[in-house]
Amino acid sequence: MANFSLNLKNPALTKGQLNTIYVGSTTPNAIELEIKNLTAFDVTFKTTETMTLKFPGKMISTTNAANITVDTAWTKTKLTNPNGSADPYYTFSLVPKADIVVKPTEMMTLTLSTIVPTTAVNGSIVVSQSIPFADLQAQHLLICTAVPSTDNQTLMGPNRALEVDATITGATNSLASTNKIEPSVKPASSNIKPESVVLNTVQLSFAFKGQNNRPETHTGYDPLQALIKSFDTGKSPEFTIRFPYANALSNIDPNFALTDNSTKSQGYISPTSGRNIDISLSSNREGVLSTSNWEVTVDVSDDATAPVWHVRPAATNQHVFTSISVSNADPFLNIYLRNICTALPIDPSTPQSVAFIQTKNFPGFNDQFLELTVDKDPVQKTKSFAVSVAPDASAVELDWQTQNTTSVTISSVQHGGQAQLDPSGPLSVPVSVQTPLLCQYDLASYNANRTPQTDPVANAKVNAVWTTNQVVAASGYSHLSTVCSAPDAQSVFAPALGADAQAQLYQFSTATLAETSKTAFADGLIPVNVAANPTNTMVYVVRQDSTGLAQDIVKLDATSLATQSSSIAASANFTNIPHAAMQDGGAIATTPDGSHVVYSSYKNSGTPAIYYIDTSQDWSTYTAPIVSVPALDDRGLAVSAQNIFHSDSGGLGHITLTPSLGTSSTTLALTSGGSSYQAGPMSLSQNGSLLAVWSRPQGKAIGGRIFFVRTSDITVQPVGINTQISYVPPMRSLAIYRPSLCFSADGAYLFVSGVSVRGDGLIYVYDVATGAQIGQPILYQGSGFGPIVAQPDGLAVFAITFPSNQVGGVYRLDPEFAPFVNLI
């Protein structure tokens, strides 16, 4: 940041460009240099130190330079003449007559007087001085023009001989033009990204209006048909065009400047530099600097004001502009300034810059300095936001483009340990169980230069839409009853009968659903329920008799994932209700720390029970604690760190686990709309904070509502879902189709599977925060959807299908993200 700013002001002027002096003035010019202290401490200009002041050499003669005086507080100790292009300035050495102290935010004024310029040409005044901790280095443009005459016209403006207009077009995106400069965004800590560059074009249009051309005299030509009679070759009319540029040498407010004008450094020049602006006299070609009527030269000699463009008529274009009725008419001049890229801040209260157009040497017209407004788009917004899963499913690819922002945040995404991200993407974020793929990515934009820094209208979100993968599937398995995802997200487990009709526990790859292993059981009991421990070392399998001869025989096996072998962990009978062709031996779950397996046993007569089985014990001699409960429904079981939740005919049952296993179950009433509900299948969010419970009205087999229960204090949440999936009782050989629930890995969505009236599988997706349905139901024709489970890293959801012949499979649902595009 600069330590000082410099402003120039002619004390004789009260309006217009105050930094102007005149050639041909009857009185010498004066200019006040206002030097403002931008530091946070006092700065002293000492009598023992010298200030250097450079005055543009092409503006005055050597004699005139020697006659320039400074105010009485200063002494001019030395004057050095220009040294060609190497140093085109008159250099004054100035020393204060007494120490001058300038406090923070205050100004010191130094006045130059008796200035008699000889040439109407612009240039910069530069001041510098070496000051401890606060070096002075500043400059400001000094405009020099011919003194106006009351006999001359004003050339440009409404109802003048030349009407001038600026049109902004050509932004490099697909959005409709707003006739405003569309800014690019630049990261605070690095160069602007190529994909963030937005290029604008400013078209300056000059149109001759002969009816407004009223010179004092017009001998030899018709002012309605031509702007001027002619001009001298050595004194060509000229348009000088430039923009205000923000740089360390000037005191131009970045909010007002159009661009910066940085020079090339180490072979790189920023796209935001005005030095990249291309000027052309052609509407469809860059770099056209001459036509039969016009010529353009580019001036980059002054680091503070470069680039400047000089547009002059060709020597043969003596009238400069002519009416359309004249042969070889040329009533228009269109100048195209392309490749304008800016990343400067924009003040929403004054979102304008200007194009400076200065004229000189138009016979019969005063030299003129016109400021033409160039509007900048002040809107803080997200222009685009896209999310996709990398082809190898290792990462989520995020890409976004914003406008008028300094940073963004995207849901829980971090980069380099920071939540504040660059204002434009892309970014690749690894996906894992610890950082799962989200169902919804919310982008919030920030502008550190505004209050407030955020604008909700500027934000964007992208939601996942889940569809059945038509290629990845595991089919041809009978007696499928449940599916379980491994905690490491690499496998899913499903107990079933294979093509050889043998009872197996199948392990499938989540990427391909190809079999990676299977564990056979030789005693005739088939696997019907399965759960994996949190450390991904053991899978627990509930098996029961499938012949109908010994339906009360249930075993619980512990299968080692390291050896792919099973050992009979418990052979005591667990009693259960037989369910026609689709047998279910009871629900099973593990505690979050893996220390216990929880099993629910239920039957038509007798007392249902919850078994709390210590995994560290020798199960052949171990007797597990049992808690009797009022009622159970299969799959109505979930375990958090504090409680066991289970189905209950009176509502939701729960048994405390802290500080130790409770001796009885407590019932939480589930009510809605005056009806009481009994809990059925349920699912716990991956972080254990929320429980989703599918429930049906007490005593009824149809209708259903999903309640959300906060597990920390076991309270029903206000949001609920009236589902379109009902409990379907068994009919003949048709299995019981119970709704199944699972949360997405991030807990944002809830998946609910079931069966339509005609037997097709349906999966509904709901927004957990609002209860709203997301998209249309996922349909699988000819097969009911049964149990459903989310992959812990969020990359997939797996569902079982079982047609009427009981031969089904495991199918995968994949997420797709529709990109956000701002069309405003």
C-alpha positions in Angstrom: 0.0 0.0 0.0 1.2 3.5 -0.8 2.3 5.7 2.0 1.1 8.9 0.3 -1.4 10.1 -2.3 -1.0 13.0 -4.6 -3.7 15.2 -6.0 -3.4 18.2 -8.3 -5.6 21.2 -8.3 -5.5 24.5 -10.3 -6.7 27.1 -7.7 -8.3 29.1 -10.5 -10.8 26.3 -11.4 -13.9 25.4 -9.5 -15.4 22.7 -11.8 -14.4 20.2 -14.4 -11.0 18.7 -14.4 -9.2 20.7 -11.7 -5.9 19.2 -12.6 -5.7 21.3 -15.8 -3.5 24.1 -16.9 -3.8 26.1 -20.1 -1.6 27.1 -23.1 -2.3 30.7 -24.1 -3.7 31.8 -20.8 -3.4 35.6 -20.2 -2.1 34.9 -16.7 0.4 32.3 -15.6 -1.0 29.0 -14.3 -0.6 27.7 -10.8 -1.0 24.1 -9.5 -1.4 22.9 -5.9 0.1 19.6 -5.0 -1.9 18.0 -2.2 0.2 15.3 -0.5 -1.8 13.1 1.9 -0.3 11.0 4.6 -1.8 7.5 4.3 0.3 6.0 7.1 -0.8 5.5 10.7 1.9 7.8 12.2 3.2 11.4 11.9 5.6 12.0 9.0 8.1 14.8 9.2 9.6 16.6 6.1 12.9 17.9 7.5 15.0 20.8 6.4 17.9 18.5 6.1 16.2 16.3 3.5 15.3 16.9 -0.1 12.1 16.3 -2.0 12.3 15.6 -5.7 9.6 16.9 -8.0 9.5 16.0 -11.7 7.5 18.1 -14.1 6.7 16.9 -17.7 9.4 18.2 -20.0 7.3 18.2 -23.2 4.9 20.7 -21.7 7.2 23.7 -21.1 10.4 25.2 -22.3 13.6 25.4 -20.4 13.1 29.1 -19.8 9.6 28.6 -18.5 10.8 25.8 -16.2 13.4 28.1 -14.7 10.7 30.6 -14.0 8.4 28.2 -12.0 8.3 29.2 -8.4 7.4 27.3 -5.2 5.5 28.7 -2.2 7.3 30.5 0.6 7.5 27.4 2.8 9.9 25.7 0.4 13.2 26.5 -1.3 14.0 25.4 -4.9 17.7 24.3 -4.6 18.3 22.8 -8.0 16.7 22.4 -11.4 17.8 19.6 -13.8 16.7 19.7 -17.5 15.3 16.6 -19.3 17.6 14.0 -20.6 15.7 12.7 -23.7 13.5 9.7 -23.4 15.6 8.3 -20.5 14.4 11.1 -18.2 11.8 13.3 -19.9 11.2 15.5 -16.9 12.4 18.8 -15.5 13.6 17.8 -12.0 13.3 20.2 -9.1 15.0 19.7 -5.8 13.0 21.2 -2.9 13.8 21.7 0.7 11.4 23.0 3.4 12.4 26.1 5.2 11.2 24.6 8.5 10.3 21.0 9.5 6.8 20.1 8.3 4.8 17.5 10.3 2.0 15.8 8.6 -0.3 13.8 10.8 -2.2 10.6 9.6 -5.0 11.4 7.0 -3.9 15.0 6.8 -2.5 16.8 3.7 0.5 19.0 3.0 0.0 21.5 0.2 2.8 22.7 -2.0 2.1 25.2 -4.7 3.9 25.7 -8.0 3.3 29.1 -9.7 4.1 31.1 -12.8 3.7 28.0 -15.0 3.5 29.0 -18.7 3.1 25.9 -20.8 4.0 26.0 -24.5 2.5 22.8 -25.7 -1.0 21.3 -25.1 0.1 17.9 -24.0 -0.6 15.8 -20.9 2.0 14.5 -18.5 2.5 13.5 -14.9 3.9 15.3 -12.0 6.0 12.9 -9.8 7.1 13.6 -6.2 9.5 11.4 -4.3 11.5 11.5 -1.1 13.3 8.9 1.1 11.7 9.0 4.5 12.3 6.3 7.2 9.5 3.7 7.2 7.4 6.0 4.9 9.0 6.6 1.5 7.2 9.1 -0.6 6.5 8.0 -4.2 3.4 9.4 -5.9 2.3 10.9 -9.2 -0.7 12.4 -10.8 -1.7 13.3 -14.3 -1.5 17.0 -15.2 -3.7 18.0 -18.2 -2.6 20.7 -20.5 -4.9 22.1 -23.1 -5.5 25.3 -25.1 -7.3 28.1 -23.3 -10.9 28.1 -24.4 -12.3 30.8 -26.6 -15.8 32.2 -26.6 -15.7 32.2 -30.4 -15.4 28.4 -30.5 -17.9 25.7 -30.2 -18.0 22.7 -27.8 -17.4 19.6 -29.9 -18.9 16.7 -28.0 -22.1 16.1 -26.1 -25.9 16.2 -26.5 -27.0 18.6 -29.2 -23.4 19.1 -30.3 -21.7 18.4 -33.6 -20.5 15.1 -32.3 -22.6 12.8 -30.2 -20.5 10.2 -28.3 -21.8 7.0 -26.7 -20.2 4.0 -25.0 -21.6 0.5 -25.3 -20.3 -2.5 -23.4 -20.5 -5.9 -25.0 -18.6 -9.1 -25.5 -18.3 -10.7 -22.1 -16.8 -14.1 -22.6 -19.7 -16.1 -21.0 -23.1 -17.1 -22.2 -24.9 -14.5 -20.1 -26.9 -11.8 -21.7 -25.1 -8.5 -22.0 -26.1 -5.9 -19.3 -24.2 -3.1 -20.9 -21.9 -3.1 -17.8 -18.4 -4.2 -17.3 -18.5 -7.7 -15.9 -15.7 -8.2 -13.4 -13.4 -11.2 -13.1 -12.4 -12.6 -9.7 -8.9 -12.9 -8.5 -7.7 -15.0 -5.6 -6.1 -13.0 -2.8 -3.0 -15.2 -2.7 -2.3 -16.0 -6.3 -2.6 -14.9 -9.9 -6.0 -14.8 -11.6 -7.0 -18.2 -13.0 -7.4 -18.4 -16.8 -10.9 -19.9 -16.4 -11.9 -16.9 -14.3 -10.9 -14.3 -16.9 -13.9 -12.3 -18.2 -13.1 -10.1 -21.2 -15.3 -7.1 -22.0 -15.4 -4.7 -24.9 -16.1 -1.0 -24.7 -17.3 0.4 -28.0 -16.9 4.2 -28.4 -19.2 5.6 -31.1 -18.8 9.1 -32.5 -21.7 10.3 -34.8 -21.6 13.5 -36.8 -24.8 15.7 -36.3 -24.5 18.4 -39.0 -27.6 20.1 -37.8 -25.8 20.9 -34.5 -22.7 22.2 -36.2 -22.8 26.0 -35.9 -19.4 27.7 -36.4 -19.0 31.4 -36.2 -17.7 31.4 -39.8 -17.9 28.7 -42.4 -16.5 30.1 -45.6 -15.7 27.5 -48.3 -17.7 24.6 -46.8 -21.2 23.6 -45.6 -21.2 22.8 -41.8 -24.3 20.7 -42.3 -22.2 18.4 -44.6 -18.8 18.5 -42.9 -17.4 19.0 -39.4 -14.6 21.4 -40.5 -13.3 22.8 -43.7 -9.7 21.4 -43.3 -6.8 21.2 -41.0 -3.1 21.8 -41.2 -1.0 18.6 -41.7 1.3 19.6 -38.8 -1.6 20.2 -36.4 -3.9 17.3 -36.9 -7.1 17.1 -34.9 -6.9 14.4 -32.2 -8.9 12.3 -29.8 -6.9 11.1 -26.8 -8.6 8.2 -25.0 -7.7 6.6 -21.7 -9.3 5.0 -18.7 -8.5 5.6 -15.0 -6.1 2.9 -13.8 -5.3 1.8 -10.2 -1.6 1.5 -9.5 0.9 2.3 -6.8 1.9 5.6 -8.5 -1.6 7.2 -8.6 -4.2 8.0 -6.0 -7.1 6.8 -8.1 -9.6 4.9 -6.0 -9.7 1.3 -7.1 -13.5 1.4 -6.9 -13.5 4.1 -9.6 -10.7 2.7 -11.7 -11.6 0.5 -14.6 -8.5 -1.8 -14.3 -5.0 -1.8 -13.0 -2.2 -1.3 -15.5 0.6 -3.5 -14.1 3.6 -4.1 -16.3 5.1 -7.5 -17.2 7.1 -9.1 -14.4 9.1 -12.2 -14.7 7.5 -12.9 -18.1 4.0 -12.6 -16.8 1.5 -9.8 -17.2 -1.8 -10.1 -15.4 -4.9 -10.4 -17.6 -6.4 -7.5 -15.5 -3.8 -5.1 -16.7 -5.0 -2.3 -19.0 -1.9 -2.8 -21.0 -3.7 -5.9 -22.5 -6.5 -3.8 -23.9 -6.6 -4.1 -27.7 -7.8 -1.0 -29.7 -9.2 -1.6 -33.1 -11.1 0.3 -35.8 -12.8 -2.9 -36.9 -15.9 -4.5 -35.4 -14.7 -8.0 -36.1 -10.9 -7.9 -36.1 -8.4 -7.0 -33.4 -5.5 -4.6 -33.8 -6.8 -2.7 -36.8 -5.0 0.7 -36.2 -5.6 2.4 -39.5 -8.2 2.7 -42.2 -8.5 5.0 -45.2 -9.8 7.8 -42.9 -8.3 7.2 -39.4 -5.1 6.3 -37.6 -4.4 5.1 -34.1 -1.2 5.2 -32.0 -0.7 3.7 -28.6 1.2 5.5 -25.9 2.6 3.6 -22.9 5.3 6.1 -21.9 3.8 7.1 -18.6 3.5 4.2 -16.1 0.7 5.9 -14.2 -1.6 6.6 -17.1 -0.6 4.0 -19.8 -2.1 2.9 -22.0 -3.3 6.1 -23.8 -4.6 6.0 -27.3 -4.4 8.8 -29.9 -6.9 8.7 -32.7 -6.3 11.1 -35.6 -7.8 11.6 -39.1 -5.8 10.5 -42.0 -4.2 13.4 -44.0 -6.8 12.9 -46.8 -9.7 13.1 -44.3 -9.7 16.9 -44.2 -13.3 17.3 -43.1 -12.8 14.6 -40.4 -16.6 13.8 -40.4 -19.0 14.3 -43.3 -22.7 13.9 -43.6 -24.2 10.7 -45.0 -25.4 12.6 -48.0 -21.9 13.4 -49.2 -20.1 11.0 -51.6 -17.6 8.9 -49.7 -19.4 9.8 -46.6 -17.9 9.0 -43.2 -20.3 10.3 -40.5 -19.3 7.7 -37.9 -16.2 6.6 -36.0 -16.4 3.4 -34.0 -13.5 2.5 -31.7 -13.4 -1.0 -30.2 -11.5 -1.4 -26.9 -11.3 -5.2 -26.3 -9.8 -7.6 -23.7 -10.8 -5.4 -20.8 -10.5 -7.6 -17.7 -10.9 -6.1 -14.2 -10.8 -7.7 -10.7 -10.9 -4.4 -8.8 -13.5 -3.9 -6.1 -16.8 -2.2 -7.1 -18.6 0.1 -4.7 -22.3 -0.9 -5.1 -23.4 2.7 -4.3 -21.2 4.2 -7.1 -20.5 1.3 -9.6 -19.1 3.5 -12.3 -15.9 4.2 -14.0 -15.3 6.5 -17.0 -13.7 6.7 -20.4 -11.7 10.0 -20.6 -11.9 11.5 -24.1 -9.8 14.6 -24.7 -9.8 16.6 -28.0 -7.5 19.2 -29.4 -6.8 20.9 -32.7 -10.3 20.8 -34.1 -10.6 24.2 -35.9 -13.5 26.2 -34.6 -13.8 24.1 -31.5 -12.4 24.5 -28.0 -10.2 21.7 -26.7 -12.5 19.5 -24.6 -12.2 16.9 -21.8 -15.2 14.6 -21.7 -15.9 11.9 -19.1 -18.1 9.2 -20.5 -19.6 6.9 -17.9 -18.7 3.2 -18.1 -21.0 1.2 -15.8 -19.6 -1.7 -13.9 -21.8 -4.6 -12.7 -21.9 -4.2 -8.9 -23.9 -7.4 -8.2 -22.3 -9.9 -5.9 -23.3 -13.3 -7.3 -22.4 -16.8 -8.1 -22.4 -17.2 -11.9 -21.9 -21.0 -12.0 -21.4 -23.9 -9.6 -20.9 -27.5 -10.7 -20.3 -30.7 -8.7 -19.3 -34.1 -10.1 -17.7 -37.3 -8.8 -14.3 -38.1 -10.2 -14.2 -41.0 -12.7 -12.3 -43.2 -10.2 -14.7 -42.1 -7.4 -11.8 -40.9 -5.3 -12.8 -37.3 -5.1 -15.6 -34.8 -5.6 -14.8 -32.2 -8.3 -16.0 -28.7 -7.5 -16.0 -25.8 -9.9 -17.5 -22.4 -9.5 -17.3 -18.9 -10.8 -18.4 -15.8 -8.8 -18.5 -12.1 -9.3 -17.6 -9.3 -6.9 -16.4 -11.7 -4.2 -13.2 -12.1 -2.3 -13.8 -15.6 -1.1 -16.4 -18.4 -0.8 -17.3 -21.2 1.5 -18.8 -24.5 0.3 -20.6 -26.6 2.9 -17.9 -28.4 4.9 -15.2 -28.2 2.3 -11.8 -27.1 3.3 -8.6 -26.5 1.3 -5.2 -26.3 3.0 -7.0 -26.4 6.4 -9.0 -23.2 5.5 -12.8 -23.0 5.0 -12.4 -19.7 3.1 -11.9 -20.7 -0.5 -10.8 -18.8 -3.6 -13.6 -16.9 -5.4 -13.3 -19.2 -8.3 -12.7 -23.0 -8.8 -11.9 -25.6 -9.6 -11.1 -27.7 -6.5 -10.8 -31.5 -6.1 -11.7 -32.7 -2.6 -10.9 -36.4 -1.6 -13.9 -38.4 -0.6 -13.7 -40.8 2.3 -15.7 -42.1 5.2 -14.4 -39.2 7.3 -15.2 -36.7 4.6 -18.1 -38.2 2.7 -19.7 -37.0 -0.5 -22.6 -34.6 0.4 -26.1 -34.7 -1.0 -26.1 -30.9 -1.2 -23.3 -28.4 -1.6 -24.1 -24.9 -0.5 -21.9 -22.1 -1.8 -21.8 -18.8 0.1 -19.9 -15.9 -1.3 -18.2 -13.1 0.7 -16.9 -9.7 -0.2 -14.5 -8.4 2.4 -14.8 -4.9 1.0 -18.6 -4.6 1.7 -20.9 -4.4 4.7 -22.4 -6.9 5.1 -19.9 -9.2 3.5 -22.6 -11.7 2.5 -25.6 -11.5 0.3 -28.0 -14.4 0.3 -29.0 -13.7 -3.2 -25.4 -14.3 -4.3 -25.4 -17.9 -2.9 -25.9 -21.1 -4.8 -26.6 -24.7 -4.1 -26.3 -28.0 -6.0 -28.3 -31.1 -5.0 -27.7 -34.7 -5.8 -30.2 -36.6 -7.9 -30.0 -40.4 -7.4 -30.6 -42.8 -10.2 -30.4 -46.6 -10.5 -27.1 -47.7 -12.1 -28.2 -49.8 -15.1 -24.9 -51.6 -15.4 -23.6 -52.2 -11.9 -25.7 -54.9 -10.2 -25.5 -58.3 -8.5 -28.4 -60.4 -9.6 -29.6 -64.0 -9.4 -29.7 -64.5 -5.6 -32.7 -65.9 -3.7 -33.9 -65.4 -0.2 -32.2 -61.9 -0.1 -33.4 -60.3 3.1 -31.0 -57.5 4.0 -27.9 -55.6 3.0 -25.2 -54.1 5.1 -22.4 -51.7 4.1 -18.9 -52.2 5.4 -17.6 -49.3 7.5 -14.7 -48.8 5.2 -17.1 -48.3 2.2 -15.3 -50.9 0.2 -17.9 -53.7 0.5 -21.5 -54.5 1.0 -22.7 -57.8 2.6 -25.9 -59.6 1.7 -27.0 -63.0 3.1 -28.7 -65.1 0.4 -28.9 -68.5 -1.4 -26.7 -68.6 -4.4 -27.1 -70.5 -7.7 -26.1 -73.7 -5.9 -28.9 -73.2 -3.4 -26.4 -73.0 -0.5 -26.7 -70.5 2.3 -24.0 -68.0 1.9 -22.9 -64.6 3.2 -21.9 -62.7 0.1 -19.4 -59.9 0.1 -19.6 -57.5 -2.9 -17.3 -54.8 -4.1 -19.1 -51.4 -3.8 -17.4 -50.3 -7.1 -18.6 -53.1 -9.3 -20.9 -55.3 -7.1 -18.8 -58.2 -8.2 -18.5 -61.0 -5.6 -15.2 -60.7 -3.7 -15.9 -63.5 -1.2 -18.6 -65.7 0.2 -18.9 -67.6 3.5 -20.8 -70.8 3.4 -22.9 -72.3 6.3 -23.3 -76.1 6.5 -26.0 -76.6 9.1 -29.0 -75.7 7.0 -29.7 -72.4 8.7 -29.8 -69.5 6.2 -28.4 -66.0 6.8 -31.2 -63.5 7.2 -29.7 -60.5 8.9 -26.3 -59.0 9.0 -24.3 -56.2 10.7 -20.6 -55.1 10.5 -18.7 -53.8 13.4 -17.3 -50.2 13.3 -13.7 -51.4 13.0 -14.4 -53.3 9.8 -13.0 -56.6 11.2 -16.1 -58.6 11.9 -19.5 -59.2 10.4 -22.3 -60.6 12.6 -24.9 -62.8 10.9 -28.3 -63.9 12.2 -29.3 -67.3 10.7 -32.5 -69.3 11.1 -34.2 -72.4 9.8 -35.8 -72.1 6.4 -37.7 -75.4 6.3 -40.5 -74.5 8.6 -39.6 -77.5 10.8 -37.5 -75.6 13.3 -38.4 -72.0 12.9 -37.4 -71.1 16.5 -33.8 -72.1 15.8 -31.7 -69.0 15.3 -27.9 -68.7 15.5 -25.7 -65.7 15.6 -22.3 -66.0 13.9 -19.3 -63.9 13.9 -17.5 -63.8 10.6 -13.9 -62.6 10.4 -13.2 -60.3 7.5 -9.5 -61.0 7.7 -9.8 -64.8 7.2 -13.2 -64.8 5.4 -14.2 -67.6 7.8 -17.0 -67.9 10.2 -17.2 -69.3 13.7 -20.5 -70.2 15.4 -20.6 -67.5 18.1 -23.9 -68.4 19.7 -26.1 -71.5 19.2 -28.7 -70.8 21.9 -32.1 -70.5 20.4 -33.5 -67.0 19.8 -37.2 -67.2 19.3 -38.8 -65.3 16.4 -42.1 -64.9 14.5 -42.2 -67.0 11.3 -43.1 -64.9 8.3 -44.5 -67.0 5.4 -41.9 -67.3 2.6 -39.8 -64.4 3.7 -38.3 -65.4 7.1 -36.7 -62.9 9.4 -34.8 -64.0 12.4 -34.8 -60.6 14.1 -33.0 -57.3 13.8 -29.3 -56.9 14.6 -27.0 -53.9 15.2 -23.7 -53.1 16.8 -22.9 -50.3 19.3 -20.9 -47.4 17.8 -17.8 -48.5 19.6 -18.2 -52.2 18.5 -18.2 -53.5 22.1 -21.6 -55.1 21.8 -24.0 -56.7 19.4 -27.7 -55.9 20.0 -30.2 -58.4 18.8 -34.0 -58.2 19.0 -36.0 -61.4 19.4 -39.8 -61.4 18.9 -42.6 -64.0 18.7 -46.4 -64.3 18.7 -46.6 -65.5 22.3 -44.3 -64.7 25.1 -42.3 -61.6 25.9 -40.1 -60.0 23.2 -36.6 -59.2 24.3 -33.5 -57.3 23.5 -30.2 -59.1 23.8 -27.1 -57.1 24.7 -24.1 -59.3 23.7 -20.6 -58.5 24.7 -18.3 -59.1 21.7 -15.2 -59.7 23.9 -16.8 -62.7 25.7 -16.6 -66.4 24.8 -20.1 -66.9 23.5 -20.1 -70.6 23.9 -20.4 -70.1 27.7 -21.6 -66.5 27.9 -25.1 -65.6 28.9 -26.1 -62.2 27.4 -28.1 -59.7 29.4 -31.7 -59.5 28.3 -34.2 -56.6 28.5 -37.8 -57.5 28.1 -39.8 -55.0 25.9 -43.6 -54.6 25.3 -43.5 -55.3 21.6 -41.1 -55.6 18.6 -41.3 -55.2 14.9 -38.7 -56.7 12.7 -36.0 -54.3 11.6 -37.2 -51.9 14.2 -33.8 -51.5 15.9 -31.1 -48.8 16.1 -28.3 -48.3 18.5 -26.6 -44.9 19.4 -23.9 -44.3 22.0 -26.5 -43.6 24.7 -29.6 -45.7 23.8 -31.0 -48.8 22.1 -34.1 -47.8 20.1 -36.6 -50.4 19.1 -40.1 -50.7 17.7 -43.0 -50.6 20.2 -46.7 -50.9 19.6 -47.2 -47.8 21.8 -44.7 -45.6 20.0 -40.9 -45.7 20.1 -39.1 -47.8 22.7 -35.7 -46.9 24.1 -33.3 -48.5 26.6 -30.5 -46.5 28.1 -26.9 -47.6 27.7 -25.3 -45.0 30.0 -23.9 -45.4 32.5 -25.0 -49.0 32.1 -27.6 -51.1 30.3 -31.1 -50.2 31.6 -33.3 -52.9 33.1 -36.4 -51.8 31.2 -37.7 -50.0 28.1 -39.3 -46.6 28.1 -41.9 -45.7 25.4 -41.9 -42.4 23.6 -45.4 -41.6 22.2 -45.5 -40.8 18.4 -48.5 -38.7 17.6 -49.6 -36.6 14.6 -52.9 -35.2 13.5 -54.7 -36.7 16.5 -53.5 -40.2 15.6 -51.1 -42.4 17.6 -48.4 -44.4 15.8 -46.4 -47.5 16.5 -42.8 -47.6 15.5 -41.6 -49.9 12.7 -38.4 -49.9 10.7 -35.9 -47.2 11.7 -32.5 -45.8 10.7 -29.9 -43.8 12.6 -27.9 -41.1 10.9 -24.2 -41.8 10.4 -23.2 -39.3 13.1 -25.8 -40.8 15.5 -27.6 -37.5 16.1 -30.9 -38.2 14.4 -33.2 -41.2 14.2 -35.8 -41.7 11.5 -38.7 -43.9 12.4 -41.2 -45.2 9.9 -44.5 -45.7 11.8 -48.0 -46.7 11.1 -51.2 -45.8 12.8 -51.8 -48.1 15.7 -54.0 -51.0 14.8 -53.8 -50.3 11.0 -51.8 -51.9 8.2 -51.9 -49.0 5.8 -50.7 -45.4 5.9 -47.4 -44.3 7.3 -45.5 -41.4 8.8 -41.8 -40.9 9.3 -40.9 -39.2 12.6 -37.5 -37.7 13.3 -36.2 -38.1 16.8 -33.2 -36.2 18.2 -31.1 -38.8 20.0 -29.4 -36.5 22.5 -32.6 -35.9 24.4 -35.0 -38.3 22.7 -37.4 -35.6 21.4 -39.6 -35.8 18.3 -38.7 -33.0 15.8 -41.2 -30.7 14.2 -40.5 -32.0 10.7 -42.1 -35.2 9.7 -43.0 -37.0 6.5 -46.3 -38.5 5.5 -45.1 -41.3 3.3 -46.7 -42.9 0.2 -45.3 -46.3 1.2 -47.4 -48.5 3.4 -46.9 -51.8 5.2 -48.0 -54.6 2.9 -48.9 -57.8 4.7 -47.9 -61.2 3.3 -50.3 -62.8 0.7 -49.8 -66.4 -0.4 -46.2 -66.7 -1.5 -45.6 -62.9 -1.7 -43.1 -61.7 0.8 -43.8 -59.0 3.4 -42.8 -55.7 1.9 -41.8 -53.6 4.8 -40.6 -50.0 4.2 -36.9 -49.7 4.7 -35.0 -46.4 5.6 -31.5 -45.1 5.5 -29.9 -41.7 5.8 -27.4 -40.5 3.3 -23.8 -40.4 4.6 -24.0 -36.8 5.4 -27.5 -37.0 7.0 -29.1 -34.6 4.6 -31.3 -37.0 2.7 -33.5 -39.9 3.8 -34.1 -42.8 1.5 -37.3 -44.8 1.9 -37.9 -48.0 -0.1 -41.0 -50.0 -0.6 -43.3 -51.4 -3.2 -46.1 -49.9 -5.4 -49.6 -51.4 -5.6 -48.6 -53.3 -8.8 -45.4 -54.7 -7.2 -42.8 -52.3 -8.7 -40.1 -51.1 -6.4 -40.1 -47.5 -5.3 -37.5 -45.4 -3.5 -38.5 -42.0 -2.3 -35.8 -39.4 -1.4 -36.6 -36.7 1.2 -34.8 -33.6 2.4 -34.3 -34.2 6.2 -34.3 -30.5 7.1 -37.7 -29.8 5.4 -39.3 -33.1 4.9 -39.8 -32.2 1.2 -39.6 -34.9 -1.4 -36.5 -34.6 -3.7 -37.4 -35.3 -7.3 -39.6 -38.2 -8.6 -39.6 -41.6 -6.9 -36.9 -44.0 -8.2 -38.8 -46.9 -9.9 -37.6 -50.4 -10.5 -40.2 -52.2 -12.6 -41.3 -55.8 -11.7 -39.6 -55.9 -8.4 -40.2 -54.5 -4.9 -37.4 -52.6 -3.3 -36.5 -54.0 0.1 -33.8 -53.1 2.6 -31.6 -50.1 1.6 -28.3 -48.9 2.9 -26.0 -46.0 2.2 -22.3 -46.3 1.5 -20.5 -44.6 4.4 -18.5 -42.3 2.1 -21.7 -41.1 0.4 -20.8 -42.3 -3.1 -23.6 -44.9 -3.4 -26.8 -46.3 -2.0 -27.5 -50.0 -2.2 -31.0 -51.6 -2.4 -32.2 -55.1 -2.5 -34.9 -56.1 -5.0 -36.9 -59.3 -4.7 -39.5 -60.2 -7.4 -42.3 -62.6 -6.7 -40.2 -65.6 -7.5 -37.8 -64.6 -4.7 -34.8 -64.4 -7.0 -33.4 -60.8 -6.8 -30.3 -58.9 -6.4 -28.4 -55.9 -5.0 -28.6 -52.7 -7.0 -26.6 -49.5 -6.8 -27.9 -46.0 -6.9 -25.5 -43.3 -8.0 -25.7 -39.5 -7.4 -25.6 -36.9 -10.2 -25.5 -33.2 -9.6 -27.2 -30.8 -12.0 -25.0 -27.7 -12.3 -26.1 -24.3 -11.1 -26.0 -21.6 -13.8 -27.0 -18.0 -13.0 -28.9 -16.6 -16.0 -29.3 -13.1 -14.5 
